[in-house]
Amino acid sequence: MNDPLPDHEDPSPAPPNDQEAEQAALGAMLLSHVVLGEVTALITAHDYYRPAHATIHAAITTMHSAELPVDPITLAAHLRETGDLERVGGASYLHTLVQATPTAANGSYYAQIVAGTARQRRLIETGTRLVAHSRQGTPDIAQLAARATSELATIGNAERWPAPIPLGTHASLPAFPVAALTPWIAEHVAAVAEFTQTPPDLAATMALAAVATAAGGRVQVEVRPGWREQSNLYLVCAMPPASRKSDVFAAMTEPIYDVERQLQEETRASIIEAETAKEAALAEAEGLMAKARKPGGSIDRASLVAEASAAKLLAEEIRVPPRPRLTVSGDITPEPLAQQLAVHRYLAALSPEGDLFDIIAGRYSAKPNLGVFLQAHKGERLQTDRITREQPSVDKPALTIGITPQPAVLQDLASTPGARDRGLLARFLYALPPSNLGYRKTRTTPVPASVAQRYHGRLTRLLHTFYALPEPATVTLTPQADRAVEALQDTLEASLRPDQPLAHLPDWAGKLVGHTARVALLLHLADRATSDNWGRPVEATTIDRAAEITAYYTQHALAVFDLIAADPATEAAQTILDWLRRPRTNGTWRTAIKRRDAVAASRRFRTVAQVEPALTLLEAQGYLRADEPHRTGRVGQPASATYRVHPSLQKGSADAR
């Protein structure tokens, strides 16, 4: 009989290992397909000390995932095909493994011994690395201790496969990067969050909505020639009931309504004056027409009609300015919204509730009317018969949306016909922070007066500055900022590949760089709230801060699309999950699969590309673990990755109970 070829001769003591346990674990896998699943749930090919044993383990799992029979003869044929047979010791060594196994029933115990020695080796390796690191110059004790703690924790949990995270939920979503905001906004966000005992995500999202209300479409950013982005945003922060949303909403938006009332008061006299002049001119025209209608031959009707026409033309030339508006109510319907945009062009729909989503979903009409919401985000020309006769269309409207609905409202929106297909869901930036309910402090520190006054004063200045602009202004990027945007585009493009996180959200991801440019513009304007140099180009550091914020919204969008089940990858992942929970026709359970195996999970799948986003999601949720790609042995054929299946999906396993 042959032994596996040694990798090297080393007279020093060998690291901890148990060759008998390694042989017995492999032999048990060859003797029982049931034990095979138990062993692969405990160890991987990386846990073996002998490379030959690691190769044999990988080959067994590859064959099993392909539903091929596994025994010493079939395994030898497979290893011969991949060119590994002689390297592992030949066909006779495979029979030796079987003979070295006292009983297949104890396969899981042999695997635990192998896992234990692997853990000891990792501990020794970690200690060696830490010692070497400490000898490199003067070590940072705190960093060294943190590194040691992290690596030792990893070793302790290496063999434990945690319970998978159910689809539609995420282990932990990032908190809003408050430090990326302009300081006067950040300090107010933090203070409001502390006082109300709410996640800072809520106040931060409404702060962005407030600045977007000020800038709206009045300022736009030119990323490159031919590519401009408006400064309005569609923002949603979903929170459960009793989360003090109204308190946070009021604290972040109060300056908007104060300025709106002030503008209305300042223009009240001129509006009344214009209305009076117009009414007087119309009354004069009507009086002349009344004289022209009287019977009698002495009346010069032609002259009276001419005078009445002139008076009527004069009345029409008198323009009554509209009552200034910055906002519309959160329950406005599409038709009145289109009319208001035709008059005011730049508006914000702000609300601590989700009534606007009910209206978008068509709850109060025969069918959903998404057009105005789609057009007002991009600034597309708004033209409809329902707009006033005096202004039949409006060019480049800008609507900002900032609402804080309950999570269930998002699910209702997702079920709206056309909401996903026409791109409405892709236009929103989503926040789904955890609730503080049950963990809130009773006595909290009020928002410092100086912090509140600074926020109120600077937001008020922005509102007045941009409302007074006669025409939209354009801000450009510095060359460095342009390159930063280009880097974001490259990163995004790679994230859309089939096995990447955003592969199943191409519609939402397609607007991500544009949203980043919009957020960067808002930060740029907020940074210069106390000066008049806001027209200077946006800098690269501002793009980086905006990218940090939109990276936060990206993670939350992934969770939201899982929640609302508008994500095809989630539906496909659930289909594959149901398939994995069912045994094969021969009664055995799938302990490992390949991409092509998952195609068989449903008739809806035709190609490997269709299942890759779902497999990526299942791996992220902990249902699958990807091993290193295994060589096929065929020229021109790529390596094939194998996914191990979580033991909880196998009926009767310890993890399933």
C-alpha positions in Angstrom: 0.0 0.0 0.0 1.1 3.5 -0.7 1.2 6.4 1.7 0.4 10.1 0.8 3.5 11.7 -0.6 5.1 13.9 2.1 5.3 17.6 1.4 8.7 18.1 3.0 11.1 16.6 5.4 11.3 18.6 8.6 13.2 17.3 11.7 11.4 19.7 14.0 8.3 18.5 16.0 5.2 18.4 13.9 2.3 20.7 14.8 -0.7 19.1 16.5 -2.4 16.6 14.3 -4.0 13.2 14.4 -3.5 11.2 11.3 -5.6 8.3 12.5 -8.6 10.6 13.1 -8.1 12.2 9.7 -8.1 8.8 8.0 -11.1 7.5 10.0 -13.1 10.7 9.2 -12.4 10.2 5.4 -13.1 6.5 5.7 -16.5 7.1 7.4 -17.4 9.5 4.6 -16.6 6.8 2.0 -18.7 4.2 4.0 -21.9 6.3 4.6 -23.6 9.1 2.8 -25.4 10.0 6.0 -22.1 10.3 8.0 -20.7 12.3 5.0 -23.1 15.1 5.8 -22.3 15.0 9.5 -18.6 15.2 8.8 -18.8 18.1 6.3 -20.9 20.0 8.8 -18.0 19.9 11.3 -14.9 20.3 9.2 -13.7 21.5 5.8 -10.7 20.6 3.6 -8.7 23.3 5.4 -8.9 21.5 8.7 -6.7 18.6 7.6 -3.0 18.6 8.4 -2.1 16.4 5.4 -2.7 18.2 2.1 -3.5 14.8 0.6 -6.4 14.4 3.0 -7.6 17.8 2.2 -7.6 17.0 -1.5 -9.6 13.7 -0.8 -12.1 15.6 1.3 -12.7 18.2 -1.4 -13.1 15.5 -4.0 -15.7 13.6 -1.9 -17.8 16.7 -1.3 -17.6 17.6 -5.0 -18.9 14.2 -6.1 -21.6 14.1 -3.4 -22.9 17.6 -4.4 -23.1 16.2 -8.0 -25.2 13.3 -6.7 -22.5 10.8 -7.8 -21.9 7.6 -5.9 -19.0 7.9 -3.5 -16.8 4.9 -2.7 -13.1 4.1 -3.1 -13.5 3.0 -6.7 -15.5 6.0 -8.0 -13.4 8.3 -6.0 -10.2 6.9 -7.5 -11.7 7.5 -11.0 -12.5 11.1 -10.1 -9.1 11.8 -8.7 -7.5 10.2 -11.7 -9.5 12.5 -14.0 -8.4 15.6 -12.0 -4.8 14.5 -12.0 -4.6 14.1 -8.2 -4.7 10.3 -7.7 -1.0 9.7 -7.4 -0.4 12.8 -5.3 -2.8 11.5 -2.6 -1.2 8.0 -2.5 -2.9 6.1 -5.3 -6.1 4.0 -5.4 -4.8 1.6 -2.8 -4.6 4.4 -0.2 -8.3 5.1 -0.6 -9.0 1.5 0.4 -6.6 2.0 3.4 -8.8 4.8 4.6 -11.8 2.5 4.7 -9.8 -0.2 6.5 -8.6 2.4 9.0 -12.1 3.3 10.1 -13.3 1.3 13.2 -16.9 2.2 12.5 -18.6 4.7 10.2 -21.1 5.5 13.0 -18.4 7.5 14.8 -17.6 9.7 11.8 -18.7 12.9 13.6 -16.5 12.1 16.6 -13.5 11.6 14.3 -14.3 14.9 12.7 -14.4 16.6 16.1 -10.9 15.3 16.8 -9.7 16.7 13.4 -11.4 20.0 14.2 -9.7 20.2 17.6 -6.2 19.7 16.3 -6.9 22.2 13.5 -7.9 24.7 16.2 -4.7 24.0 18.1 -2.6 24.6 14.9 -4.4 27.9 14.3 -3.7 29.0 17.9 0.0 28.3 17.4 0.0 30.1 14.1 -1.7 33.1 15.6 0.7 33.2 18.5 3.6 33.1 16.1 2.2 36.0 14.0 1.5 38.1 17.1 5.1 37.5 18.4 6.5 38.5 15.1 4.4 41.6 15.0 5.4 42.6 18.4 9.1 42.4 17.4 8.7 44.8 14.5 9.9 48.1 16.0 8.0 49.5 19.0 4.6 47.8 19.1 1.4 49.6 19.9 0.2 47.6 22.9 -3.4 48.6 22.4 -3.5 47.6 18.7 -1.6 44.4 19.5 -4.1 43.5 22.2 -7.0 44.2 20.0 -5.5 42.1 17.2 -4.9 39.2 19.6 -8.4 39.4 20.9 -9.9 39.4 17.4 -7.8 36.5 16.1 -8.3 34.4 19.2 -12.1 35.0 19.0 -12.0 33.9 15.4 -10.2 30.7 16.4 -12.7 29.9 19.1 -15.6 30.3 16.7 -14.0 28.7 13.6 -15.7 25.4 13.9 -19.1 26.7 14.9 -21.5 27.3 12.1 -23.9 29.9 13.5 -27.6 29.6 12.9 -28.5 31.2 9.5 -30.3 34.6 9.3 -33.8 34.2 8.0 -34.4 35.7 4.6 -35.9 39.2 4.8 -33.8 40.1 7.8 -30.2 41.2 8.2 -27.8 40.5 11.0 -27.1 44.2 11.7 -27.5 47.2 9.6 -25.0 50.1 9.8 -25.9 53.2 11.8 -26.1 56.5 9.9 -22.6 58.1 9.5 -23.5 61.3 11.3 -19.9 62.5 11.2 -20.1 62.7 7.4 -22.7 65.5 7.7 -21.9 69.2 7.9 -21.0 69.9 11.6 -24.0 72.2 12.3 -26.3 69.5 11.1 -24.5 66.7 12.7 -24.5 68.3 16.2 -28.3 68.9 15.9 -28.9 65.4 14.7 -27.0 63.9 17.6 -28.7 66.2 20.1 -32.2 65.4 18.8 -31.5 61.7 18.8 -30.3 61.8 22.4 -33.2 63.9 23.6 -35.9 61.9 21.9 -34.1 58.5 22.4 -34.4 57.7 18.7 -31.8 56.3 16.3 -29.8 59.1 14.7 -30.8 57.7 11.3 -34.2 59.3 11.7 -33.0 62.8 12.4 -30.2 62.6 9.8 -32.6 61.5 7.0 -35.0 64.3 7.8 -32.1 66.8 7.9 -31.1 65.8 4.4 -34.8 66.2 3.4 -34.7 69.7 4.9 -31.6 70.8 3.0 -33.1 69.3 -0.2 -36.2 71.3 0.4 -34.1 74.5 0.5 -32.1 73.6 -2.6 -34.7 71.6 -4.5 -34.2 72.1 -8.2 -33.0 75.6 -7.6 -29.3 74.4 -7.6 -28.0 71.5 -9.6 -24.6 69.9 -10.0 -22.9 69.3 -13.3 -21.0 66.1 -12.8 -19.6 66.2 -16.4 -20.8 68.0 -19.5 -24.2 66.6 -20.4 -24.7 65.0 -17.0 -26.5 67.1 -14.4 -28.2 66.1 -11.2 -30.9 68.1 -9.4 -30.6 68.6 -5.6 -34.0 67.1 -4.6 -34.2 63.6 -3.0 -36.8 61.0 -2.2 -36.1 59.9 1.4 -37.8 57.3 3.6 -37.0 56.3 7.1 -39.3 53.5 8.2 -39.9 53.1 11.9 -42.6 51.2 13.9 -45.4 53.0 15.8 -44.5 54.8 19.1 -41.0 55.7 17.8 -41.4 59.4 18.4 -41.2 60.1 14.7 -43.4 63.2 15.0 -41.1 64.8 17.6 -38.0 64.3 15.5 -39.8 65.4 12.3 -40.9 68.6 14.0 -37.4 69.4 15.3 -35.7 68.9 11.9 -38.3 70.6 9.7 -39.5 73.5 11.9 -37.4 76.1 10.1 -39.0 75.2 6.7 -42.5 76.0 7.9 -41.3 79.1 9.7 -39.8 80.4 6.5 -42.8 79.4 4.4 -45.1 81.4 6.8 -42.7 84.4 6.7 -42.6 84.4 2.9 -46.4 84.3 2.8 -46.7 87.2 5.2 -44.1 89.3 3.3 -46.0 88.9 0.0 -49.6 89.1 1.4 -49.9 92.9 0.8 -48.6 92.7 -2.8 -50.9 89.7 -3.6 -53.9 91.6 -2.2 -52.9 94.7 -4.2 -52.6 92.7 -7.4 -55.9 90.9 -6.8 -57.6 94.3 -6.2 -56.2 95.8 -9.3 -57.2 92.8 -11.4 -60.7 92.8 -9.9 -61.1 96.5 -10.6 -60.0 96.1 -14.2 -62.4 93.3 -14.7 -65.2 95.3 -13.0 -64.5 98.2 -15.4 -64.6 95.9 -18.4 -67.9 94.4 -17.1 -69.4 97.8 -16.6 -68.6 98.9 -20.1 -70.1 95.7 -21.5 -73.2 96.3 -19.4 -73.6 99.7 -21.0 -73.1 98.2 -24.4 -75.9 95.7 -23.8 -78.5 98.5 -23.0 -81.1 99.0 -25.8 -81.3 102.3 -27.6 -79.9 103.8 -30.8 -77.9 106.6 -29.1 -75.3 104.2 -27.7 -72.0 103.8 -29.4 -71.8 100.1 -28.9 -68.7 99.6 -31.0 -66.8 102.2 -28.9 -68.0 100.6 -25.7 -67.0 97.1 -26.8 -63.6 98.4 -27.8 -63.1 100.0 -24.4 -64.3 96.9 -22.6 -61.9 94.7 -24.6 -59.0 97.1 -23.7 -60.0 96.9 -20.0 -60.2 93.1 -20.1 -56.8 92.9 -21.8 -55.4 95.2 -19.1 -56.9 92.9 -16.4 -55.3 89.9 -18.0 -51.9 91.6 -18.0 -52.1 92.1 -14.2 -50.4 89.1 -12.7 -51.4 88.0 -9.3 -48.3 86.3 -7.7 -49.0 82.9 -6.2 -49.0 82.5 -2.5 -45.4 81.3 -1.7 -45.1 77.6 -0.9 -42.2 75.4 -0.1 -44.2 72.4 0.9 -47.3 70.4 0.1 -49.2 68.3 2.6 -48.2 64.6 2.9 -51.6 63.5 1.7 -51.8 65.4 -1.6 -53.1 63.5 -4.6 -51.2 63.4 -7.9 -53.5 65.8 -9.8 -53.3 68.7 -7.3 -49.6 68.0 -6.9 -49.1 68.4 -10.6 -51.0 71.7 -10.5 -48.9 73.0 -7.5 -45.7 72.0 -9.3 -46.9 73.9 -12.4 -47.3 77.0 -10.2 -44.3 76.7 -7.8 -42.0 74.3 -9.7 -40.0 73.3 -6.6 -41.8 71.7 -3.7 -41.4 69.2 -0.8 -43.8 66.6 0.4 -42.8 66.1 4.1 -44.7 64.0 6.6 -44.1 61.9 9.7 -46.6 59.4 8.4 -47.0 57.3 5.3 -50.2 58.7 3.7 -48.3 59.8 0.6 -47.5 56.1 -0.1 -51.2 55.2 0.2 -52.0 57.8 -2.4 -49.2 56.8 -4.7 -50.5 53.2 -4.4 -53.9 54.4 -5.7 -55.9 53.7 -2.6 -58.1 56.7 -3.3 -58.4 56.3 -7.0 -59.2 53.7 -9.6 -55.6 53.1 -10.5 -52.1 54.3 -9.4 -50.9 57.5 -10.9 -47.1 57.4 -10.8 -46.3 59.8 -13.5 -45.8 63.0 -11.6 -43.7 61.3 -8.9 -41.4 59.7 -11.6 -41.0 63.0 -13.6 -40.5 65.3 -10.6 -37.6 63.3 -9.3 -35.6 63.6 -12.5 -36.8 67.0 -13.5 -38.5 65.8 -16.6 -41.0 68.0 -18.4 -44.4 67.7 -16.7 -47.2 68.1 -19.1 -50.8 66.9 -18.5 -54.3 68.1 -19.3 -54.9 68.4 -15.6 -52.4 71.3 -15.2 -53.9 74.8 -15.2 -54.8 76.4 -18.5 -52.6 79.3 -17.8 -49.5 77.1 -17.5 -50.0 73.8 -19.5 -46.6 72.4 -18.7 -43.6 72.9 -16.4 -40.0 72.4 -17.3 -37.6 70.7 -14.8 -39.9 70.4 -11.8 -38.3 69.2 -8.6 -40.1 67.4 -5.8 -38.4 66.4 -2.5 -40.0 63.7 -0.4 -39.2 63.1 3.2 -41.5 60.7 5.1 -41.2 58.4 8.1 -43.8 55.6 7.5 -44.2 52.3 9.3 -42.4 49.4 7.6 -45.6 47.7 6.6 -46.4 50.8 4.4 -43.4 49.9 2.3 -44.8 46.5 1.6 -48.0 48.1 0.4 -46.1 50.4 -1.9 -44.1 47.5 -3.4 -47.4 45.7 -4.3 -48.5 48.8 -6.4 -48.6 47.9 -10.1 -45.7 49.5 -11.8 -43.9 50.7 -8.7 -40.9 48.4 -9.4 -41.1 48.1 -13.1 -41.5 51.8 -13.8 -38.7 52.7 -11.4 -40.5 54.4 -8.6 -38.9 52.2 -5.9 -35.5 52.8 -7.4 -35.9 56.6 -6.8 -35.9 56.4 -3.0 -33.1 56.3 -0.5 -34.2 54.0 2.3 -33.4 53.9 6.0 -34.6 51.0 8.2 -33.0 51.7 11.7 -33.7 49.5 14.7 -36.2 50.7 17.2 -35.2 51.9 20.7 -38.5 50.8 22.2 -37.8 49.1 25.6 -34.3 50.6 25.9 -35.0 54.3 26.1 -33.8 56.5 29.0 -36.6 58.2 30.9 -34.7 61.4 31.7 -32.6 62.8 28.8 -30.7 66.0 28.0 -32.6 68.6 26.1 -31.2 69.9 22.8 -28.9 72.8 23.8 -30.3 76.1 22.8 -27.2 77.1 21.0 -27.3 73.9 18.9 -30.9 74.4 18.0 -30.4 78.1 17.2 -27.4 77.3 14.9 -29.4 74.7 13.0 -32.5 76.9 12.7 -30.5 80.0 11.6 -28.3 78.3 9.0 -31.2 76.3 7.5 -33.3 79.5 7.4 -30.4 81.2 5.5 -30.3 78.4 3.0 -34.0 78.6 2.4 -34.0 82.3 1.8 -30.9 82.3 -0.3 -32.1 79.7 -2.8 -35.7 80.8 -2.9 -34.6 84.2 -4.1 -32.7 82.8 -7.0 -34.3 84.0 -10.3 -33.1 81.0 -12.2 -31.6 77.6 -11.3 -27.9 77.8 -10.5 -25.3 75.1 -11.5 -22.3 74.0 -9.5 -19.5 72.0 -11.0 -17.0 69.5 -9.7 -13.2 69.9 -9.2 -11.1 67.6 -11.3 -10.3 65.5 -8.2 -14.0 65.2 -7.4 -14.7 64.1 -11.0 -12.1 61.3 -10.6 -13.7 60.4 -7.2 -17.1 60.0 -9.0 -15.4 57.9 -11.7 -14.0 55.6 -9.0 -17.5 55.2 -7.6 -18.8 54.3 -11.1 -16.1 51.7 -11.4 -16.9 50.2 -8.0 -20.6 50.2 -8.7 -20.1 48.5 -12.1 -18.2 45.7 -10.4 -21.0 45.3 -7.8 -23.5 44.6 -10.5 -21.8 41.4 -11.6 -23.9 38.2 -11.1 -22.2 37.1 -7.9 -22.1 40.6 -6.2 -24.5 42.1 -3.7 -26.2 44.6 -6.0 -26.7 42.1 -8.9 -30.4 41.8 -8.1 -31.0 45.5 -7.7 -29.8 47.0 -11.0 -32.7 49.5 -11.1 -31.9 51.0 -7.6 -28.1 50.7 -8.1 -28.3 52.4 -11.4 -29.2 55.6 -9.7 -26.7 55.3 -6.9 -23.9 57.5 -8.3 -26.5 60.1 -9.3 -27.9 60.1 -5.7 -24.3 60.4 -4.4 -23.8 63.5 -6.5 -27.0 65.0 -5.2 -26.0 64.3 -1.6 -22.6 65.7 -2.2 -24.2 68.9 -3.6 -26.4 69.2 -0.4 -23.3 68.8 1.8 -21.4 71.3 -0.3 -24.2 73.9 0.1 -24.6 73.2 3.8 -20.9 73.6 4.4 -21.2 77.1 3.0 -24.4 78.1 4.7 -22.8 81.1 6.3 -21.0 82.4 3.2 -21.7 83.4 -0.4 -19.2 81.1 -2.0 -21.5 78.1 -2.4 -21.1 78.5 -6.2 -17.6 77.1 -6.1 -16.9 73.6 -7.4 -17.7 70.6 -5.2 -14.5 69.0 -3.8 -13.4 65.4 -3.7 -13.6 65.2 0.1 -17.3 66.1 -0.2 -17.8 63.3 -2.7 -16.2 60.9 -0.3 -18.5 62.0 2.5 -21.5 61.6 0.3 -20.4 58.2 -0.8 -20.2 57.2 2.9 -23.8 58.3 3.3 -25.1 56.5 0.2 -23.1 53.4 1.2 -25.2 53.4 4.4 -28.4 53.8 2.3 -27.2 50.9 0.1 -27.1 48.5 3.0 -30.5 49.6 4.1 -31.9 49.3 0.6 -30.8 45.7 0.5 -32.8 45.1 3.7 -35.8 47.0 2.6 -36.1 45.2 -0.8 -35.9 41.9 1.2 -38.6 43.2 3.5 -41.0 44.3 0.7 -40.3 41.1 -1.3 -39.9 43.2 -4.4 -36.5 41.6 -4.8 -36.2 38.8 -7.4 -33.1 37.4 -5.7 -35.0 37.0 -2.4 -37.8 35.1 -4.1 -35.3 32.9 -6.0 -33.3 32.3 -2.7 -36.5 31.2 -1.0 -37.2 28.7 -3.9 -33.7 27.3 -3.5 -34.1 27.1 0.2 -37.3 25.2 0.0 -35.6 22.8 -2.5 -32.6 22.3 0.0 -35.1 21.4 2.7 -36.5 18.5 0.7 -34.5 15.2 0.5 -33.5 13.7 -2.7 -35.6 10.9 -4.3 -33.3 8.3 -2.6 -34.0 9.8 0.8 -30.5 11.5 1.3 -30.0 15.1 2.1 -27.9 17.6 0.1 -24.8 18.5 2.1 -23.1 20.4 -0.7 -24.2 21.8 -4.1 -22.8 23.5 -7.1 -24.3 26.4 -9.0 -25.6 24.2 -11.8 -27.3 22.0 -9.2 -29.4 25.0 -8.0 -30.8 25.4 -11.5 -32.7 22.2 -10.9 -34.5 23.7 -7.9 -37.3 25.2 -10.1 -38.5 25.2 -13.7 -38.2 29.0 -13.5 -34.4 28.7 -13.7 -32.8 28.1 -17.0 -29.1 29.2 -16.5 -26.5 29.5 -13.8 -26.6 33.3 -14.1 -30.2 33.2 -12.9 -29.3 31.6 -9.6 -26.1 33.3 -8.8 -27.6 36.3 -7.0 -29.8 34.0 -5.0 -26.8 31.8 -4.0 -24.9 35.0 -3.0 -27.8 36.0 -0.8 -28.0 32.5 0.8 -24.3 32.6 1.5 -24.6 36.1 3.1 -27.4 34.8 5.3 -25.4 31.8 6.4 -27.4 29.0 4.7 -24.4 28.2 2.4 -20.7 28.3 2.7 -18.5 28.4 -0.4 -15.4 26.2 -0.5 -12.5 27.0 -2.8 -13.1 26.3 -6.5 -12.2 22.7 -7.3 -10.3 21.8 -10.5 -12.3 19.9 -13.1 -9.3 18.4 -14.8 -10.7 19.4 -18.2 -8.8 21.8 -20.4 -10.6 25.1 -21.0 -13.3 24.3 -18.3 -13.3 26.7 -15.4 -13.0 25.7 -11.8 -16.4 24.9 -10.1 -17.2 26.3 -6.7 -18.9 24.1 -4.2 -21.3 25.4 -1.5 -21.7 23.5 1.7 -25.3 23.4 3.0 -26.1 24.4 6.6 -26.9 21.3 8.7 -30.2 22.9 9.9 -31.6 22.2 6.5 -31.2 18.5 6.9 -34.1 16.9 8.7 -33.0 15.0 11.8 -29.6 16.8 12.2 -28.8 18.2 15.6 -29.0 21.8 14.2 -32.4 21.1 12.7 -34.0 20.3 16.0 
